[in-house]
Structures are given as structure tokens and as C-alpha cells.
Amino acid sequence: MIELAAREGRRLENDAIGDSPLAVRGLTVSYGQKPAVFSVDMTVQPGAMTAIIGPNGAGKSTLLKAALGIVKPLSGQVTVFGRPLEEQRARIAYVPQRASVDWDFPTRVIDVVLMGLYRELGLLGRLRARHKARALDCLARVGMRDFADRQIGQLSGGQQQRVFLARALAQEADLYLLDEPFAGVDAATEKAIIAVLKALKQAGRTVVVVHHDLATVTDYFDNVFLINTRRVAEGPVIETFTADNLQAAYGGRLATAQVDQLARVLG
Amino acid sequence: MAGDWQRRKSTSWRACWADPMLRDALLLQLGYNATLVAVGATLLGISAGATGTFLFLRKRALVSDAISHATLPGICLAFLLMVALGGDGRNLPGLLAGSALSAWVGLLCLNWLTRSTRLAEDAAIGAVLSVFFGFGIVLLTVIQTLGAGRQAGLEGFLLGSTAGMLWNDALVIALGGAGALALILLIRRPMTLVAFDPEYAAARGVPVHRIDLAMMGLVMAVTVVGLKIVGLILIVALLIIPPVTARFWTERSDRVVLLSGLTGGLAGYLGAAISASAPNLPTGPIIVLVSFAFFALSLLVAPGRGVLAAFLRHTQFQRRVHLRQGLLALAQGQRIYEPLTLRLLRQAELVRADGVATDIGRARAAKALRDEKRWEIVRADQTQEAAAALYDGLRDIETVLTHDQIAEIDRRIGSPQEVPA
């Protein structure tokens, strides 16, 4: 791995791991014999919003899951705020893809949000009024307070996504990792989510989002991480979100319509 | 027993009870063994119901079938070992330890097959279940040919045999069940989290694999302590039917656990009592049938998720749609062909028998058409997005908009005369 990095002219030891909220080094993940993510380095900037973008099957979600230890990488290191992942679990909030759970599960909206407090409650800690109040407050922040007692199966896709975000908010974490939060949600939900994420950034938290809508990248994010199995580019949106880098990441897979749209956005 | 009969005859409220034997069984009056069995079956039902809920929520209910069938080789090997060591092969704790050991091996095989090969879990369950059970049956046959006097009815573990249940057996069940319930209480939160959202659980540092193993360990414990009463073939019913029954009645996982334990315990108690009330009624299968009765009842009458409730909701909705369509057709002077629509309109006295609208019918029809026009305006209006989202073609507009808003819309439509009545 080190040889490879050297060949590519990168210097591992000089990378700014420091107190980066999430630093990934030489991460390779493979389902079977084909790597989904290959030797990826990523250094997330603190107090900023970063988008992970790339074509379908480029390993965006896999990168996130490996960084969180949900899937086991073949090789590579992950540090969170300069320390090993396992020591920093309490500081990370994860919002998985909506489709990853069964929405007919017997649970109410408020119960899902309270799951964000399980770590704090411990195994036998009693659920108190202040915990409920906190969960309700998180629901209010995503505009779902009135839905607290609903069964989760009754929610629309956008509402489900907001409940997942509320669960992450309840953790009061420092680093928020979201997997495609805007996929298949209505405009009102997208607006609500982005407002919450921007508020988190204002409060000094770090937000990393797996994102698929190239048209909104410049509006929503400070930094961008382009991936197509390998890292393509990483940096501030203004410098990194360029037509060349996008071409490198997407290759021929960028539809003409998308290119036109981007040409307008990028000017 | 003769004295019991005398006493039973003299009770004045005998008429309330169809069967005096059943009554005595329910009141735990049928003697020592029957009482032990009833208490044991109740405890087993409670712990199996609560344990099974998590399995059911994790969508791995059938794993319990593989685990329970995998107990058989262990029972037989333990018997052979104890006999070889010169002891009594029928020692229950020894047999149960053996069954637990081989169930654990079966579980590890199952886990390995699903995690490390491309085999799907259902295929792995089939493989483990049949191979372990087949091996167990071979061992059982060998034991039966060894020495007829000592085979000790190992085949009783297949479907349970409560005839010779002892105080110690009941104690094993009580302790095992209590242990299982205590463990459930301890790890209910991680188990719920893993069942609902395993990825989120993993991201939070919950050891998903170990929680799954603990859950399976619970299932194993319940299976092993249930061998004596329901046997290894039917224990799966006690693990699956109560949670499925409970799910009909609540939308909260913690209440599913409680209700499931409750129905499981009740089924165990009633089943044991019924089987004690007549000679030659097998305990385990009766318990399973009683819990099935609870399931069937819930399936039918549960509000919300029950079949009857769903049917009623559907018919009611259908009637509303037909009535609305009929009114709109009347308003526009169209002929109504649908028999159900006509029947509903007649029942509501909106049309006469010959199909001509009554006065009320004409008024309601005009109102329905006017509401359609009002909705049209609302839905075309960007500022009314929230109200427009509620449009379903059936809702009365008054339930969504205020009187003033409707008046404003009416002003835009024009005077009522322009609407064809």
C-alpha cells in the first residue's frame, strides 16, 4: 500500500490526519474478488459540509460503511478526531439509507428517535421524561413533532428520512455521516434536511453526505470528495468540483443532460 | 380420585363448567403431576413467547427450527456417554447438556454456512435441520436396539412426554425460563436495535454478531428446557406463533414482547390443563393448538391488522367511492350502469326505484359537482399546496377549508346557476 502511495507521489506521513473528524488511509473494501473501494485516502475537514460523489457503484456508500466499521475492510486505517474509531463511537452519528430497514417494524416515530439515546441509556438505564423531551425536540427540528406517536409504516419516504435524521440528532454527535439522505424525498423534506445540516455546521459540527445530485453540490456543500473505486479528487467545491474532475470520476457515464446541467451550474 | 369425584358432584356451580375434569385441571386440582406440568408449561410459554419475539422481529424465525432439530444427536450421544460411564442414561440434566451442546454446534454450522458461503439462510437451515435430525434418528434407532430396558423413552423428546414429569424437571424449566427472561431484560435494547436497523446498530458500536449469537443462545435455552413438555419438533410453534399473534394487537415492539409472553404463557397453561382433563391427550401438541387458536382469533378480529377489520375498511371505502361516483354521474345527467352504485343510491334515498334522482339526490349531486369544481381551483393554486395534498376525490371540502375560503373560491367559479344541476 505504501509503495503504491509513493508511486502516486503522495506522502502518507505528511497527510493532515491531525484532528480531522474522519481520516481514512489506504482503505480497500471488496465484496468477493472485485474491490468496491481501492486504496482510498480521505481527510474530512472539520466544521464543514462535505459531499461524497461519484457514479452508481463507485463505492460511495461502501466507503462510508467501511469508515464506520459496518463492513470489514480488507486493509486500511480509519481515525476519528485523531483517535481509533472504536474509542470515538459516541461522537459519530450515522444516517443509513432509508431502504435499509423494514418500515413495517412495530415501532413508533418517537421510539426510533429514542434509539439514538440507547448508548447513553445503557442496557438498563430508565427512560425518563427528559429523554422523551429531547427526542421530541429533535423531531421538532426536522418538522416531525406532530408525528411522534405514529407507526413508522404510515410515513411517506421523505418523512421516514427526517425521522432517521432526528435519531442522529438525538445522539448530539460531533460528526454526522449521511448515506443518500436526499434520494427519493420530496422538495419540502430536502429543504428541511439541508436547513438542519447547515445549522449543524453553524454549531461547529462536521457533516459528510453521500450525494447523487450534481446540480445541488455547489449550493449545499463546502467540500467535495470524488470517488470511482479510487479517489479521484478532494477539496473545496470551488477548486475541485470542475468539469475535468467530474469527467475523470464519471467517465462516459455522465449523461449528456447532466453535462449540460452542470455546464450551467459551473458557469 | 374417588373423593374428588364426590366433591365435584356436590358443587353447585358445576353447570358453569362444561367438563369437571377440565375445571379441576384449570384450578390445578388434578394432582401433583398435572400441577407440575401446568406450571412448567406456563413458564415455558412465557419465556418462549418473549424470546421468539426477537427472533420474529429479526426475521430469522425458522432458525429456531434448525436449532431444535439439532438437539437430537446431542441427547442420544449424552445418553450413550452416560451409559458407557456406568451411570443412568436417563439423567435429565445430562441429557439437556448434551442437547444444548449439539444445538450449539448446529447453530455454528448454520452461521458459518450463511456467513462464509454463498448459501442463503433458508437453504442453510434446511441442510442443518435435516442432517442433524437424520443423524439423531440413526442414533435413536441404535440405542433402541442396544438394551430394551434402558432406552428410557428418548423418543419422548421428539414430541414431549409429560407423564413422568418430576419436581426436578419443573425446576429445570423454571430456572431456565427465568434465566432467559433475565437475559432478555438485560439486552432488550441492543436486540431491538439489531432487529430494526442492523447497520445503524453496527455504526453505533453494538456487536451485532454477538447480539445475534446471544439471541440464538436464548432460543437454544428455551428449546432445551422445553424438550420435556413440547418436544423438539413442536417447540418452534411456541417460539413463532405467540409473537405473530401479539403483532396483530400492537404497533410497539416492547408490547409485542409482553403480549407474546402473555399469550404463550396462557397457551401453555390452558394446553396443559386441557391435556390433563382427559386420558391420552398429548400435552405439547395441545399447547400448540391452543396457541394457534389465539392466533386464528387475532387474525380475524384484531383491530387494524386483522382480516375482518381490513375487509370492513375496504368495503366502506368502496361504498364511499361508488356513492361519490354516482352523485357526480347524476349531476352530469349520465346513466349509471354499476349495480352497486345504483343500490347504494337507492338505499340512501338519493334515487327512486326507477333510477330518477330524488330532490335530496339532486341537491347532493349538485353539491358534489360543485365541490369538484372547488377542488379544481384549490389544486391549481400554488398557495393552497397543503390543502390540495388532501384531495382524494372523496373528502368533503368543508373539512379542509374554512367557510371564508370556500366563499372566495365560489366567487371565482361564478354564481351557482352556471353549474348544471
Interface residues (C-beta under 8 A of the other chain):
Chain A: K65 L68 G69 I70 E86 R89 I92 Y94 P96 S100 V101 D102 F105 P106 T107 R108 D111 V112 M115 Y118 R119 L121 L123 L124 Q151 R167 L177
Chain B: L57 K59 L185 L186 I187 R189 P190 T192 L193 A195 F196 D197 E199 Y200 A202 A203 R204 G205 R247 T250 E251 R252 S253 R255 V256
